[in-house]
Amino acid sequence: MKKAEVGNVIEFRDGLQGIVEKVNENSVIVDLSYMDNFQNLEIEQRTVVNHKNYKVIKETNI
C-alpha cells in the first residue's frame, strides 16, 4: 500500500474524500471540505485517518 503525501486526495470510510494536510507516522490529517457536499454532511472539517484505512485517488505533482 502506498502512503499518501501532503496534497494528495484520499478516499476512506464509505466514500468520504479529503485532501491530506499532514502525514504522521501512523496516520494522516485530512481536510474534508474538499467534498462538494461537505456542508450537507454536518461533520467536522478535519479528521485523522490511519494509513491502513484509505486509498490515494489523486496524487499531487509538487
Secondary structure, DSSP 4 states (H G I P E B T S, - for coil): -PPP-TT-EEEETTTEEEEEEEE-SSEEEEEGGGSTTHHHH---SEEEEEGGGEEEEE----
